[in-house]
Amino acid sequence: MAPAAVDKPLRRRLLPLVLLVLFALPAPSCVAGGGGDPPAEFEIPRDGRVVELDEGSFEAAVRAVDFLFVDFYAPWCGHCKRLAPQLDEAAPVLAGLATPIVIAKVNADKYKKLRSKYGVDGFPTLMFFDHGVPSEYRGSRKADALIENLKKLVAPDVSVLESDSAIKGFVEAAGIGFPMFIGFGVDESLLAEYGAKYKKKAWFCTAKDFSDDMMVVYDFDKVPALVAHNQKYNEQTIFYGPFEGPFLEDFIRQSLLPLTVPINRETVKLLDDDERKVVLTILEDELDENSPQLIKVLRSAANANHDLVFGYVGVKQWEEFTETFDVSKSSHLPKMVVWDRNEEYEVVEGSERLEEGDYGSQISQFLEGYRAGRTITKKVGRGSPTLLGVNAIYILIFLIAVLLVMMYFSGQGEEVHRPRRAHED
């Protein structure tokens, strides 16, 4: 038989075996060093840029980076586009910290497996990975505030300082974004629980060795002393004990807020975790020449009434918020109410408004009337104040109604596109 006739059936019998051997071989790798080497690990960028991740590189990045901040975005999302420059600005600063933080982004509209795994249901969604453990970030997205917030997350729960220079360095590095608790002669164990509990809201440290100069700077005359220092509002209070039971936590919790809170879209979030009612003073304009004097008197009242939060807001600064308390630009102001932070507020009979002059006695009269129960309870107008503002909600409802009417009368039979998910602002 001719050789060609023998080779043809033989090749047919050998072909499945050859294919089996080929499939059993390891896939070629792009890693220099041979096809059997493991895939390349994530390389931490050294230039502080925002890193783009995909489904292939994401898990490697989570494994390689101790602290990873991820922006789950969609290319068509307007909020995501506005956030991008803030992340670009913050990235090199955070990468240069003693405990570096890497900023990354993922197109969650494209990589739906990652979107599903991490529960991304709106854009942008921001997550902080601490040694692989994710938590959603809901703080400010402005670059400077973002830096302050993330620096806080990677700091120790309680720092131990052993010299005057260490205290000065700690205060300077902490910045003004958060209140600070400095325990002079306070054992670290007494603050450990609260340092962990309020980690996202304040700095905690204990000073073991310090000079009399520090006692002068922070205005305390004996130890142990816990100094609550709020650089942003230039406020400071001292706690000398007792350091057991509920007393210590009550002091810490009350000191997380400034004595008088300027109410705006950022600070109103701070009220969420505080159970106290808010004595709210509504001004025409926070920047008016008479406002500083009134705010000073409010601060003194707050210092003597720690069971209440004292806040103020200007109609000019946040009109949508003030409207919910039956206030407009034509109202007689200043006006004081006690707000439960939800659906109701109380007006004190005979003390609804403050007249220019002796603010101290008028505020005292207001507080006396409130504590005596001489109040009228009212409902917050048109729903409780929200970060969006009530007007925005009604506008949104109106636009949706218009859209539905247009769709109804179009009659074109065209496919209705699925509306994109509402963005988180």
C-alpha positions as CSV (number, residue, x, y, z in Angstrom):
1,M,0.0,0.0,0.0
2,A,1.3,3.5,-0.8
3,P,2.7,5.5,2.1
4,A,0.1,8.3,1.5
5,A,-2.7,5.8,1.9
6,V,-1.4,4.7,5.3
7,D,-0.7,8.2,6.6
8,K,-4.2,9.5,6.0
9,P,-6.1,7.1,8.4
10,L,-3.2,7.4,10.8
11,R,-3.5,11.2,10.9
12,R,-7.2,10.9,11.5
13,R,-6.6,8.7,14.5
14,L,-3.8,10.9,15.9
15,L,-5.6,14.2,15.5
16,P,-7.8,13.9,18.6
17,L,-4.8,12.9,20.7
18,V,-2.8,15.9,19.4
19,L,-5.7,18.3,20.2
20,L,-6.0,16.8,23.7
21,V,-2.3,17.4,24.4
22,L,-2.6,21.0,23.1
23,F,-5.5,21.8,25.4
24,A,-3.7,20.3,28.4
25,L,-0.7,22.7,27.9
26,P,-0.7,25.9,30.1
27,A,-1.9,29.0,28.4
28,P,0.8,31.4,27.3
29,S,1.5,34.2,29.7
30,C,2.5,37.8,29.1
31,V,4.7,37.7,32.2
32,A,8.4,37.5,31.4
33,G,9.7,34.3,32.9
34,G,7.8,31.5,31.3
35,G,4.3,30.3,30.6
36,G,4.0,28.5,33.9
37,D,4.4,31.6,36.1
38,P,1.4,33.1,37.9
39,P,-0.3,36.2,36.4
40,A,1.1,39.6,37.1
41,E,0.2,41.2,40.4
42,F,-1.2,44.7,40.6
43,E,1.6,47.3,40.6
44,I,1.0,50.3,42.9
45,P,1.4,53.5,41.0
46,R,4.2,55.7,42.2
47,D,3.0,59.0,40.5
48,G,-0.2,59.4,42.5
49,R,-2.5,59.1,39.6
50,V,-6.1,57.7,39.7
51,V,-5.9,54.1,38.5
52,E,-8.5,52.7,36.1
53,L,-9.4,49.1,37.1
54,D,-11.4,46.4,35.3
55,E,-12.7,43.0,36.3
56,G,-9.3,41.4,35.7
57,S,-7.2,43.9,37.8
58,F,-9.7,44.8,40.5
59,E,-9.2,41.9,42.9
60,A,-5.4,42.1,42.4
61,A,-5.6,45.7,43.4
62,V,-7.7,45.0,46.5
63,R,-5.1,42.3,47.6
64,A,-2.1,44.5,46.9
65,V,-3.2,47.8,48.4
66,D,-3.8,48.2,52.1
67,F,-6.0,51.3,51.7
68,L,-7.9,51.6,48.4
69,F,-10.5,54.2,47.6
70,V,-12.7,53.3,44.6
71,D,-15.0,55.4,42.5
72,F,-17.7,53.2,40.8
73,Y,-18.8,55.4,37.9
74,A,-20.7,55.4,34.7
75,P,-19.3,57.3,31.6
76,W,-22.7,59.1,31.0
77,C,-23.2,60.2,34.6
78,G,-22.9,64.0,35.0
79,H,-22.2,63.8,38.7
80,C,-19.3,61.3,38.0
81,K,-17.8,63.8,35.4
82,R,-17.9,66.6,38.0
83,L,-16.3,64.3,40.6
84,A,-13.4,63.2,38.4
85,P,-11.3,66.5,38.8
86,Q,-11.7,66.3,42.6
87,L,-10.3,62.8,42.6
88,D,-7.4,63.8,40.3
89,E,-6.6,66.6,42.7
90,A,-6.7,64.4,45.9
91,A,-4.9,61.3,44.5
92,P,-1.3,62.6,44.6
93,V,-1.8,64.0,48.1
94,L,-3.2,60.8,49.5
95,A,-0.6,58.7,47.7
96,G,2.1,60.7,49.4
97,L,0.9,60.1,53.0
98,A,3.0,58.1,55.5
99,T,0.1,55.6,55.2
100,P,-0.6,55.9,51.5
101,I,-4.1,55.7,50.0
102,V,-4.6,54.7,46.3
103,I,-7.5,56.1,44.4
104,A,-9.0,54.0,41.7
105,K,-12.1,54.0,39.5
106,V,-14.2,51.3,37.8
107,N,-16.6,51.7,35.0
108,A,-19.5,49.9,36.8
109,D,-21.8,50.4,33.9
110,K,-19.5,48.2,31.8
111,Y,-18.2,45.7,34.5
112,K,-21.6,44.5,35.8
113,K,-20.1,41.7,37.8
114,L,-18.2,44.1,40.0
115,R,-21.3,46.3,40.1
116,S,-23.4,43.4,41.4
117,K,-20.8,42.1,43.8
118,Y,-20.4,45.4,45.7
119,G,-24.1,46.4,45.5
120,V,-23.6,49.5,43.4
121,D,-27.1,50.8,42.7
122,G,-26.3,54.5,41.8
123,F,-23.6,56.5,40.3
124,P,-21.2,57.5,41.5
125,T,-20.8,55.0,44.4
126,L,-17.6,55.5,46.5
127,M,-16.1,52.7,48.5
128,F,-13.1,52.6,50.9
129,F,-11.3,49.2,51.1
130,D,-9.4,48.8,54.4
131,H,-7.2,45.7,53.9
132,G,-9.8,44.3,51.5
133,V,-12.8,45.1,53.7
134,P,-15.2,47.5,51.8
135,S,-17.4,50.2,53.3
136,E,-19.4,52.9,51.5
137,Y,-18.1,56.4,51.7
138,R,-20.8,59.1,52.1
139,G,-18.7,62.1,53.1
140,S,-17.8,65.2,51.2
141,R,-16.5,64.8,47.7
142,K,-14.6,68.1,47.5
143,A,-10.9,67.4,47.2
144,D,-9.7,69.1,50.4
145,A,-12.5,67.6,52.6
146,L,-12.0,64.2,50.9
147,I,-8.3,64.3,51.9
148,E,-9.2,65.1,55.5
149,N,-11.8,62.4,55.7
150,L,-9.6,59.6,54.3
151,K,-6.6,60.7,56.4
152,K,-8.8,60.2,59.4
153,L,-9.9,56.6,58.3
154,V,-6.3,55.4,58.1
155,A,-5.1,57.0,61.4
156,P,-4.9,55.0,64.7
157,D,-8.0,55.0,66.8
158,V,-6.0,56.7,69.6
159,S,-2.5,58.2,69.1
160,V,0.0,58.2,72.0
161,L,2.1,61.4,72.2
162,E,5.2,61.6,74.4
163,S,6.5,65.2,74.0
164,D,5.4,68.8,73.4
165,S,6.7,68.6,69.8
166,A,4.7,65.4,69.2
167,I,1.5,67.2,70.4
168,K,2.2,70.2,68.1
169,G,2.9,67.9,65.2
170,F,-0.2,65.9,65.7
171,V,-2.5,69.0,65.9
172,E,-0.9,70.5,62.8
173,A,-1.2,67.2,60.8
174,A,-4.8,66.7,61.8
175,G,-6.0,69.9,60.2
176,I,-9.3,71.6,60.9
177,G,-11.7,69.1,59.4
178,F,-12.6,67.2,62.6
179,P,-12.8,68.1,66.3
180,M,-10.0,66.7,68.4
181,F,-9.8,65.1,71.9
182,I,-6.5,65.4,73.7
183,G,-6.2,63.4,76.9
184,F,-3.6,65.0,79.1
185,G,-2.7,62.4,81.7
186,V,-5.6,60.3,80.6
187,D,-4.9,56.6,80.2
188,E,-5.1,55.3,76.6
189,S,-7.5,52.5,77.7
190,L,-10.1,55.0,78.7
191,L,-10.3,56.5,75.2
192,A,-9.8,53.3,73.2
193,E,-13.5,52.4,73.0
194,Y,-14.6,55.9,71.9
195,G,-11.6,56.3,69.5
196,A,-12.9,53.3,67.6
197,K,-16.6,54.3,67.9
198,Y,-16.2,57.9,66.7
199,K,-13.2,57.2,64.4
200,K,-15.0,58.8,61.4
201,K,-15.9,62.0,63.4
202,A,-13.0,63.0,65.5
203,W,-9.2,62.7,66.3
204,F,-8.2,61.1,69.6
205,C,-4.9,61.1,71.3
206,T,-3.3,60.9,74.8
207,A,-0.4,63.0,75.9
208,K,1.9,61.2,78.4
209,D,4.8,63.6,78.7
210,F,4.2,67.3,78.4
211,S,5.4,70.6,79.9
212,D,3.6,73.3,81.8
213,D,3.6,75.2,78.5
214,M,1.0,72.8,77.2
215,M,-1.2,73.5,80.2
216,V,-1.1,77.2,79.4
217,V,-1.8,76.6,75.7
218,Y,-4.8,74.4,76.3
219,D,-6.0,76.2,79.4
220,F,-6.3,73.4,81.9
221,D,-4.9,73.5,85.5
222,K,-4.9,69.8,86.6
223,V,-4.7,66.3,85.3
224,P,-6.2,64.1,84.1
225,A,-8.0,66.4,81.7
226,L,-9.6,65.8,78.4
227,V,-9.5,68.8,76.1
228,A,-12.1,69.0,73.3
229,H,-10.5,71.2,70.7
230,N,-12.3,72.4,67.6
231,Q,-9.9,74.4,65.4
232,K,-12.4,75.1,62.7
233,Y,-14.8,77.0,65.0
234,N,-12.1,78.2,67.5
235,E,-13.8,76.4,70.4
236,Q,-12.4,74.5,73.3
237,T,-13.9,72.8,76.4
238,I,-12.3,70.9,79.3
239,F,-13.5,67.7,81.0
240,Y,-12.0,66.7,84.3
241,G,-14.1,63.7,84.9
242,P,-15.5,61.4,86.2
243,F,-14.0,59.1,83.5
244,E,-16.3,56.2,84.2
245,G,-20.0,55.5,83.4
246,P,-21.8,57.6,80.9
247,F,-20.1,60.9,81.8
248,L,-17.1,60.6,79.5
249,E,-19.1,59.5,76.4
250,D,-21.7,62.2,77.0
251,F,-19.0,64.8,76.9
252,I,-17.4,63.4,73.8
253,R,-20.7,63.1,72.0
254,Q,-21.8,66.6,72.8
255,S,-18.4,68.0,71.8
256,L,-18.5,66.5,68.3
257,L,-20.6,69.5,67.3
258,P,-19.6,73.1,67.7
259,L,-21.5,75.0,70.4
260,T,-23.4,76.8,67.7
261,V,-23.8,74.9,64.4
262,P,-24.0,76.9,61.2
263,I,-26.7,74.9,59.4
264,N,-25.9,74.1,55.7
265,R,-26.0,71.1,53.4
266,E,-22.9,69.7,55.0
267,T,-23.3,70.4,58.7
268,V,-27.0,69.2,58.7
269,K,-25.7,65.7,58.2
270,L,-23.9,65.9,61.5
271,L,-27.2,66.1,63.3
272,D,-28.3,62.7,62.2
273,D,-26.5,60.8,65.0
274,D,-27.3,63.3,67.7
275,E,-30.5,62.7,69.7
276,R,-30.8,66.2,71.1
277,K,-33.4,68.7,69.8
278,V,-32.1,71.7,67.9
279,V,-32.7,75.3,69.1
280,L,-32.7,76.9,65.6
281,T,-32.3,80.6,65.1
282,I,-33.3,81.8,61.6
283,L,-31.6,84.9,60.4
284,E,-32.1,87.1,57.4
285,D,-28.4,86.9,56.5
286,E,-25.6,85.1,58.4
287,L,-23.1,87.8,57.1
288,D,-25.2,90.7,58.3
289,E,-23.2,93.1,60.6
290,N,-25.5,92.3,63.6
291,S,-25.3,88.5,63.2
292,P,-21.9,87.9,64.9
293,Q,-23.2,89.5,68.1
294,L,-26.3,87.2,68.1
295,I,-24.2,84.1,67.4
296,K,-21.9,85.0,70.3
297,V,-24.9,85.1,72.7
298,L,-26.2,81.8,71.3
299,R,-22.8,80.3,72.0
300,S,-23.0,81.4,75.6
301,A,-26.5,79.9,75.9
302,A,-25.3,76.6,74.3
303,N,-22.5,76.4,76.9
304,A,-25.1,76.4,79.6
305,N,-27.6,74.1,78.0
306,H,-25.7,71.0,76.8
307,D,-28.9,69.0,76.5
308,L,-29.8,71.0,73.4
309,V,-28.0,71.7,70.1
310,F,-27.9,75.3,69.1
311,G,-27.9,76.1,65.4
312,Y,-28.4,79.1,63.1
313,V,-29.2,79.5,59.4
314,G,-29.7,82.5,57.1
315,V,-32.6,82.8,54.7
316,K,-30.1,84.2,52.2
317,Q,-27.8,81.2,52.7
318,W,-30.4,78.4,52.5
319,E,-33.9,79.7,51.6
320,E,-35.3,76.3,50.7
321,F,-34.5,75.0,54.2
322,T,-35.9,78.1,56.1
323,E,-39.1,77.9,54.1
324,T,-40.0,74.7,55.8
325,F,-40.3,76.6,59.1
326,D,-42.9,79.1,57.6
327,V,-40.2,81.7,56.9
328,S,-39.6,83.8,53.9
329,K,-37.6,86.9,53.0
330,S,-40.5,89.1,54.1
331,S,-40.7,87.5,57.6
332,H,-39.8,89.4,60.7
333,L,-36.4,87.9,61.7
334,P,-34.5,86.7,63.7
335,K,-36.9,83.9,64.7
336,M,-36.3,81.0,67.1
337,V,-37.8,77.5,67.1
338,V,-37.0,74.1,68.7
339,W,-36.8,71.5,65.9
340,D,-37.0,67.7,66.6
341,R,-34.8,67.1,63.4
342,N,-37.8,65.4,61.8
343,E,-41.3,66.4,61.1
344,E,-42.1,68.8,63.9
345,Y,-40.9,72.0,65.5
346,E,-42.1,74.1,68.5
347,V,-42.7,77.8,68.8
348,V,-42.5,79.4,72.3
349,E,-45.5,81.6,72.9
350,G,-44.5,85.2,73.3
351,S,-40.9,84.5,72.2
352,E,-41.4,83.8,68.5
353,R,-39.1,86.6,67.4
354,L,-36.0,88.4,68.6
355,E,-35.9,92.1,68.7
356,E,-32.7,94.0,68.2
357,G,-31.1,94.8,71.5
358,D,-30.7,92.6,74.6
359,Y,-30.4,89.2,72.9
360,G,-29.3,87.6,76.1
361,S,-32.4,88.1,78.1
362,Q,-34.7,87.3,75.1
363,I,-32.9,84.0,74.5
364,S,-33.1,83.2,78.3
365,Q,-36.9,84.0,78.2
366,F,-37.3,81.7,75.1
367,L,-35.5,78.8,76.9
368,E,-37.5,79.3,80.1
369,G,-40.8,79.2,78.1
370,Y,-39.7,76.1,76.2
371,R,-38.7,74.2,79.4
372,A,-42.0,75.3,81.0
373,G,-44.0,73.8,78.1
374,R,-45.4,77.1,76.8
375,T,-45.1,76.0,73.2
376,I,-47.1,75.4,70.1
377,T,-46.2,72.4,68.0
378,K,-46.2,72.8,64.3
379,K,-45.5,70.5,61.4
380,V,-42.5,71.1,59.2
381,G,-43.9,72.6,56.0
382,R,-44.1,70.5,52.8
383,G,-42.1,67.6,54.3
384,S,-39.1,67.7,56.4
385,P,-36.0,69.7,55.3
386,T,-33.8,67.6,53.1
387,L,-30.4,68.0,51.5
388,L,-32.1,68.3,48.1
389,G,-34.5,71.0,49.3
390,V,-38.3,70.7,49.1
391,N,-38.6,72.8,46.0
392,A,-36.4,70.4,44.1
393,I,-38.6,67.4,45.0
394,Y,-41.8,69.1,43.7
395,I,-39.9,70.1,40.5
396,L,-38.8,66.5,40.0
397,I,-42.4,65.2,40.4
398,F,-43.7,67.8,37.9
399,L,-41.1,66.9,35.3
400,I,-41.9,63.2,35.7
401,A,-45.6,64.0,35.2
402,V,-44.9,66.0,32.1
403,L,-42.8,63.2,30.7
404,L,-45.5,60.6,31.3
405,V,-48.1,62.9,29.5
406,M,-45.8,63.3,26.5
407,M,-45.2,59.6,26.3
408,Y,-49.0,58.9,26.5
409,F,-49.9,61.3,23.6
410,S,-46.9,60.4,21.4
411,G,-48.6,57.2,20.1
412,Q,-45.6,56.4,18.0
413,G,-45.1,52.9,19.3
414,E,-41.4,53.5,19.8
415,E,-39.6,51.5,22.4
416,V,-39.5,53.3,25.7
417,H,-35.9,53.4,27.0
418,R,-35.4,52.4,30.6
419,P,-34.7,55.6,32.6
420,R,-31.3,55.7,34.1
421,R,-31.0,55.3,37.8
422,A,-31.1,58.5,39.9
423,H,-27.7,59.8,40.8
424,E,-26.6,60.4,44.4
425,D,-25.5,64.1,44.6
